[in-house]
Amino acid sequence: MRLLSFVIPCYRSEQTIEAVYAEIEGKMKTIADYTWELILVNDCSPDNTIDVIKKLADRDERITVIDFARNFGQHSALMAGLRQTKGDVVVCLDDDGQTPADQVDRLLDALDKGADVAYASYSHKKHSAFRNFGSHINEMMARFMLGKPKTLQVSSYFAAKRYIVNDMIRYENSYPYVIGLVLRSTNNIVNVPVDHRSREIGSSGYTLKKLLDLWMNGFTSFSVKPLRIATVMGVIAAIAGFIYGIVIIVQHFILPDRVQGFASLAAILVFFGGMIMIMLGLLGEYVGRIYISLNNSPQYVIKEIYSKEEKHVE
């Protein structure tokens, strides 16, 4: 009998998490090969989520609750949950019911057929237009910066084997990015078609700021391509400036009476000044993240780990 661990980051989910739990419980009664546990990570949700999930833990000894001291984001919550799991297989999903827990057997079948990681893929995501746009940009970024195969669709609903999870949780730096950790651990990743539901209660916790922070994590935590792009852009700009300088010298001798325009000079200065500031900002982002990591800034701070059998404060 194998153990299956579910990990769910919880944020503003006081009205949805009970239904997700009930769906997991109902589905696992039909899967004879697995026992299961559920790790619920409260990412300092401002509503009554912590009380709701603690009540679930009081009802079911298979549930463990991790309570953060402050909001650290979904990927930090996933890392905390992954470190708490004991299962032979780990499944991560959302707290809003849009990812169908009752189709988890499709992911498990893909792992049984030899895959290391199985990501749910959706023919149509029933998110808001803003969230779908953010997901599309995230897909493009992962493909370009992290080498994600073009045909692979990544999502927040996936299953991974134990040794992949063990490799992922070795990462202890301040800016975890789960997709990057999966892609650096294995290439044996498959997609499994599942349904995607409309959100019935509440709205997505992803704001523009959170999406930008997520993209920046992907840019700077697992790839040096932005620095290489900056270098190439600098070389191109330098060559363009050199050629333009030659053009000006030639024009001076061919057309000595022609007055050189101040506007073109100002435009060039603004262009190159902007390029330099972008490159310095990008370099500063890398250096700043190195500095924060060297200062041992935590991925998360656990306020309490709560379960029916054991209750303790970190």
Secondary structure, DSSP 8 states (H G I E B T S, - for coil): -EEEEEEEEESS-TTTHHHHHHHHHHHHTT-TTEEEEEEEEE---SSSHHHHHHHHHHH-TTEEEEEESS---HHHHHHHHHHH---SEEEE--SSS-S-GGGHHHHHHHHHTT-SEEEEE-SS--S-HHHHHHHHHHHHHHHHHH---TT----S-EEEEHHHHHHHTT--SS---HHHHHHHH-S-EEEEE-------SS--S--HHHHHHHHHHHHHHS--HHHHHHHHHHHHHHHHHHHHHHHHHHHHHH-TT----HHHHHHHHHHHHHHHHHHHHHHHHHHHHHHHHHTT--S--EEEEEESS-EE--
